[in-house]
Amino acid sequence: MIAVDVRNLQKTYRVYRKREGLWASIRGLIKREYHAVKAVASVSFSIDQGEMVAFLGPNGAGKTTTLKLLSGLIYPTAGAATVLGYVPWKREIVYRRRFALVMGQKNQLWWDLPAQESFSLHKEIYRIEPADFDRRLDELTGLLEVRKLVGQPVRELSLGERMRMELIAALLHRPDLLLLDEPTIGLDVVSQRKVQDFLKFYQAEQKLTVLLTSHYMKDVQALCRRAIIINEGEIKHDGSLAEIVDRFSTYKVIELLFSGDTRPVGLDRFGEVFDDSFPRAKIKVPRNQVPEILSSLLSQYSLEDVGVHDRPLEEAIAEMFTATRSNVTEPAPAGVNQ
């Protein structure tokens, strides 16, 4: 069953363009100049119920705008979408009770009050039965290890503790869809791991549909099998994480461990040597030349161990973003689709 279905969704903002100088500012009071900014340009994708999908892209790519469209916070310029069978921007009360939006840079809890006061407010807003509320709160605070902190003012909590409280507030009413926008931004390694472990367990247990945006690839690799990549308002990839490296990475890394006491020479003729700390070395080689280069290395050097690795996911994605910008600034050759 499809939980999220997006078809040719677009969002264009009309932005005032202010000119420099006094006279230009005065003229701007009489006649304003505007230009169109496409935040989302004809985006289409679907997500099955119970699926956890990463929604990736550089800053300004259109990720947060898309989440706001799906949550009904803003209206689209064109296109269509249904989420859990509802049109988000109609803002029906029934729909608003079936999803939750958590933004790492926005707070939904009262800053000067204990988190438990905000939780009680959520109970009334979502009309949660007292017995269900107590059971869910006990379960969530236990899983996120914050039972002893719910009576403490939110402003006194660490960033990681506040994010765990935000997740509790979002999940108290048992939504069917969770939209997560940078949930681990600014968190330390320990807090990131706790949030990751919780989301992985809770999503699997509740069969929750999750759309996650994050700049931390460890979040993505720990939680998601599928990734949708957006750049300049358009979908550039929709598939498994492994396909990203296969599709956008131009090289692999061969890691070598040499035997003996003699430092090898001539490694640079096989590829780019970017780590030469004898007796180990790492070489970047073209993906399509790995077998022949590996055969040559094994025949010419005395080796104790050899490993062939894909480049890190974040590097492959960064290369894709760079290639996309190049395609925009440089005209494509005749016959090539952009």
C-alpha positions in Angstrom: 0.0 0.0 0.0 1.3 3.4 -1.0 1.6 5.9 1.9 3.0 8.9 0.0 2.3 9.6 -3.6 3.8 12.7 -5.2 3.2 13.6 -8.9 5.0 16.6 -10.6 4.9 18.6 -7.4 6.2 22.2 -7.8 6.7 25.2 -5.5 7.8 28.6 -6.9 8.3 31.6 -4.7 8.0 35.2 -5.9 10.9 37.0 -4.3 11.4 40.8 -4.2 14.6 42.0 -5.8 16.0 45.0 -4.1 18.4 47.2 -6.0 21.4 49.0 -4.4 21.5 52.7 -3.9 19.1 55.4 -2.6 17.3 56.2 -5.8 16.8 52.6 -6.6 15.3 52.1 -3.1 12.9 55.0 -3.7 11.9 53.6 -7.1 11.3 50.3 -5.4 8.6 51.9 -3.2 6.6 52.7 -6.3 7.4 49.8 -8.6 8.8 46.6 -7.2 10.8 44.1 -9.2 10.3 40.4 -8.5 11.9 37.2 -9.7 10.7 33.6 -9.5 12.7 31.1 -7.4 11.9 27.4 -8.0 12.3 25.6 -4.7 10.7 22.4 -6.0 10.5 21.7 -9.7 8.3 18.8 -10.9 9.1 16.3 -8.2 7.6 12.8 -8.4 8.0 9.8 -6.1 6.1 7.3 -4.0 6.7 5.6 -0.6 5.2 2.4 0.5 3.5 2.1 3.9 6.1 1.0 6.6 9.1 2.1 4.5 11.9 4.3 5.8 13.4 6.4 3.1 16.3 9.0 3.1 15.6 12.3 1.3 19.0 13.7 0.5 20.3 16.9 -1.1 22.6 19.9 -0.5 21.4 23.0 1.3 18.7 24.8 -0.8 17.9 21.6 -2.9 14.3 21.6 -1.9 14.2 19.0 0.9 12.6 21.1 3.6 10.2 22.7 1.1 9.0 19.2 0.1 8.5 18.2 3.7 6.5 21.3 4.3 4.3 20.6 1.3 3.7 17.0 2.5 2.8 18.2 5.9 0.4 20.9 4.6 2.3 23.9 5.9 2.5 25.5 2.5 0.6 25.2 -0.8 2.2 24.0 -4.0 2.4 26.0 -7.2 1.4 23.0 -9.3 1.3 19.2 -9.1 -0.5 16.8 -6.9 0.2 14.7 -3.8 -1.7 12.3 -1.5 -0.4 11.3 1.9 -2.2 8.5 3.7 -5.0 9.0 1.3 -5.3 12.8 2.0 -4.3 15.9 0.1 -1.9 17.6 2.7 -2.7 21.2 1.9 -6.4 20.7 2.6 -5.3 20.4 6.2 -8.1 18.1 7.3 -8.1 17.4 11.0 -8.1 13.7 10.5 -4.9 13.9 8.4 -3.2 16.2 10.9 -3.7 13.5 13.6 -2.0 10.8 11.4 1.4 12.4 10.8 4.2 14.1 12.7 6.9 16.5 11.6 10.2 16.9 13.6 12.6 19.6 12.5 16.1 19.5 14.1 16.3 23.3 14.1 12.8 24.0 15.4 11.3 23.4 18.8 7.8 22.3 19.5 8.2 22.1 23.3 7.7 25.0 25.7 11.2 26.3 26.5 10.7 27.3 30.1 8.4 24.5 31.1 9.2 20.8 31.8 8.7 18.5 28.8 5.9 16.7 30.7 3.8 19.9 30.5 4.1 20.0 26.7 3.3 16.3 26.6 0.1 16.9 28.5 -0.8 19.6 26.0 -0.3 17.1 23.2 -2.6 14.7 25.0 -5.4 17.2 24.9 -4.7 18.4 21.3 -4.8 14.9 20.0 -7.4 13.6 22.4 -5.4 10.7 23.6 -7.1 8.6 26.2 -5.4 8.9 29.7 -4.5 5.2 29.9 -3.0 5.2 26.4 -1.1 8.4 27.1 0.4 7.1 30.3 1.4 3.8 28.6 2.9 5.5 25.5 4.8 8.1 27.6 6.2 5.4 29.8 7.3 3.3 26.8 8.9 6.2 24.9 10.7 7.8 27.8 12.0 4.3 28.7 13.3 3.6 25.2 14.9 7.0 24.9 16.3 6.9 28.5 14.8 10.2 29.6 12.3 9.2 32.3 14.1 11.2 35.0 14.3 14.3 32.9 10.6 14.9 31.9 10.1 17.1 35.0 13.1 19.3 34.2 12.7 22.6 32.2 13.5 22.1 28.5 16.0 24.9 28.5 18.1 23.0 31.1 18.4 19.9 28.9 21.3 19.1 26.6 20.7 19.3 22.8 20.6 15.5 22.6 18.1 15.3 25.5 15.9 17.9 23.9 15.8 16.1 20.6 14.7 12.9 22.4 11.9 14.9 24.0 10.9 16.2 20.6 10.7 12.7 19.3 8.5 11.7 22.2 6.2 14.6 21.6 5.9 13.7 17.9 5.1 10.0 18.6 2.7 10.3 21.5 -0.3 10.2 19.3 1.0 7.2 17.3 1.2 8.8 13.8 1.3 6.6 10.7 3.9 8.9 9.0 6.9 10.6 10.5 8.7 13.4 8.6 12.2 14.0 10.1 14.2 17.0 9.0 17.8 16.8 10.3 16.9 15.1 13.6 20.6 14.6 14.7 21.9 18.0 13.6 24.5 19.3 16.1 24.3 16.2 18.3 27.4 14.4 19.7 28.2 10.9 18.6 26.6 9.2 21.6 23.3 11.1 21.2 23.3 10.4 17.5 23.7 6.7 18.1 20.8 6.7 20.7 18.5 8.5 18.3 19.5 6.1 15.5 18.9 3.0 17.6 15.6 4.2 18.8 14.3 5.1 15.3 15.4 1.8 13.9 13.7 -0.2 16.7 10.5 1.9 16.9 10.0 2.1 13.1 10.4 -1.7 12.7 8.1 -2.4 15.7 5.3 0.1 14.7 5.6 -0.4 10.9 5.9 3.4 10.8 6.5 5.2 7.4 9.4 7.6 7.7 10.9 10.2 5.4 14.3 11.3 6.7 16.4 14.2 5.6 20.0 14.4 7.0 23.4 15.6 6.1 24.9 12.8 8.3 25.4 9.8 6.1 25.8 7.6 9.2 22.2 8.3 9.9 21.2 7.3 6.4 23.3 4.2 6.3 22.1 3.1 9.8 18.4 3.6 9.1 17.6 3.5 5.3 17.9 1.1 2.4 16.5 3.5 -0.1 17.4 7.1 -0.9 15.8 9.8 -2.9 18.3 12.5 -3.9 17.0 16.0 -4.9 19.1 18.8 -6.2 18.0 22.1 -7.7 14.5 21.2 -7.0 14.6 18.0 -9.1 14.9 14.3 -8.3 18.3 13.0 -9.4 18.2 9.5 -8.0 15.6 7.2 -6.5 16.9 3.7 -5.5 19.1 1.8 -3.1 22.0 3.3 -1.3 24.4 0.8 -3.0 23.2 2.1 -6.4 24.3 5.7 -5.5 28.0 4.6 -5.3 27.7 2.4 -8.4 26.0 5.1 -10.4 27.9 8.3 -9.4 31.3 7.1 -8.2 34.0 7.0 -10.9 36.7 5.1 -8.9 37.3 2.5 -6.2 40.0 2.3 -3.6 42.6 -0.5 -3.5 44.2 -0.8 0.0 47.6 -2.6 0.1 49.6 -4.1 2.9 53.2 -4.8 1.8 55.4 -7.5 3.1 59.2 -7.0 3.7 61.2 -4.0 4.6 61.6 -2.4 1.2 59.3 0.5 0.4 57.7 0.0 -3.1 58.2 2.4 -5.9 56.1 3.3 -8.9 52.7 2.9 -7.3 51.5 6.2 -8.9 51.5 4.6 -12.4 48.5 2.5 -11.3 46.4 5.4 -10.0 46.3 8.3 -7.5 48.2 7.3 -4.3 46.4 9.3 -1.5 47.7 7.4 1.5 51.3 6.2 1.5 52.2 5.2 5.1 54.5 2.2 4.6 53.8 -0.7 4.8 50.3 0.4 3.9 49.1 2.3 0.8 45.8 3.3 -0.7 45.3 4.0 -4.4 42.3 5.4 -6.3 41.7 3.5 -9.5 39.0 3.8 -12.2 36.2 1.4 -11.4 36.3 -0.3 -14.8 40.1 -1.0 -14.5 40.1 -2.6 -11.0 40.7 -6.3 -12.2 43.6 -5.5 -14.5 45.3 -3.1 -12.0 44.8 -5.6 -9.2 46.4 -8.3 -11.2 49.4 -6.1 -12.1 49.9 -5.2 -8.4 49.8 -8.8 -7.3 52.4 -9.8 -9.9 54.8 -7.0 -9.3 54.8 -6.5 -5.5 55.1 -8.8 -2.4 51.8 -8.3 -0.5 50.4 -9.6 2.7 46.9 -8.3 2.2 44.8 -6.6 -0.4 41.4 -4.9 -0.1 39.1 -3.3 -2.7 36.5 -0.8 -1.3 33.9 1.6 -2.7 34.5 5.2 -1.9 32.5 6.6 1.1 28.8 7.3 0.3 29.1 11.0 1.1 31.9 11.5 -1.4 29.9 9.8 -4.2 26.9 12.1 -3.4 29.1 15.2 -3.3 30.6 14.2 -6.7 27.0 13.9 -8.1 26.1 17.4 -6.8 29.3 18.8 -8.4 28.5 17.1 -11.7 25.0 18.5 -11.6 26.2 22.1 -11.1 28.6 21.6 -14.0 25.8 20.5 -16.3 23.8 23.6 -15.4 26.7 26.1 -16.0 28.0 24.4 -19.2 25.9 23.6 -22.3 25.3 19.9 -22.9 26.6 18.4 -26.1 24.1 17.9 -28.9 21.9 14.9 -28.4 22.5 14.7 -24.7 19.5 14.9 -22.4 20.0 17.2 -19.4 
